[in-house]
Amino acid sequence: MNADALLSSLRGLIDTGIAALNTALATPTGVVALCAATIAGLLIIVSSFVKTMIPLRYLAVGGNLGFLIYGALHPSIILVLLHGVLLPINIFRAHQMLRLTRRVQVAAASNDLSGVWLRPYMRRRRLRKNAVLFRKGDMATHLYFLAEGTIEFVEIGETLEPGRLFGEIAFFAPDKRRTLTARCVTKCNVLQMDETTFKTLYFQNPTFGFEVVTLVARRLLADRQRLEEMLAASPGSKDSTDEERPCPTT
């Protein structure tokens, strides 16, 4: 009896579904609603196989639009409200990631090493004069952007002015250890990004990560060139006929 009852219920559901389908196909509005729901459902299924965030957002936007059309033509207040809320969120997130990618690409193309394009994704931190942001040998858990003040790298006696990104080399190093000590010469306003946030941005949009690595490589090349110029200008540098001294940054 239980099996017969289950089969009977299943047949009833199938008959109800077929009847509803026939009713929907009987009018142009119903056909449009059904097509919209079918396309939206397919987009949701495809999105489950997507690994990066921007295509996922686009698929989500398409799904929201499809279910909105279906909910409006085949009246369903719940569907209209749900996808009416999700649609602007997905559009905003997709736009946000695209804007970040464009900023990084522009920075890479113009050789802008300041990192100002990362500011919306960083947290502010205020430091007093003589405060040590990190010491040589510390684990590199953040990269930084100096918004206000002056930072000194103690071991080499160089200072950093506002508007520059720093701390990113050790952030990507295999041992993740700081090679210099950063001390605040004045009161400083520093923006910082942790590894988790950076990885989130990277996995949401791999183009972002690739462009950041390009910028880091350019910073290393700039440091190497600066070191070579210092060695060439130093009194103890070898003559041009001597064998070139290996650069410690390679």
Buried (B, 14 or more C-beta within 10 A) or exposed (E): EEEEEEEEEEEEEEEEEEEEEEEBEEEEEBEBBBBBBEBBBBBBEBBEEBEEBBBBBBBBBBBBBBBBBBBBBBEBEEBBEBBBEBBEEBBEBBEBBBEBBEBBBEBBEEEBBBBBBBBEBBEEBEBEEEEEBBEBEBEBBBBBBBBEBBBBBEEEEEEBEBEBBBBBBBBBEEEEEBBBBBBBEBBBBBBBBBEEBBEEBBEBBBBBBBBBEBBBEBBBEEBBEEEBEEBEEEEEEEEEEEEEEEEEEE
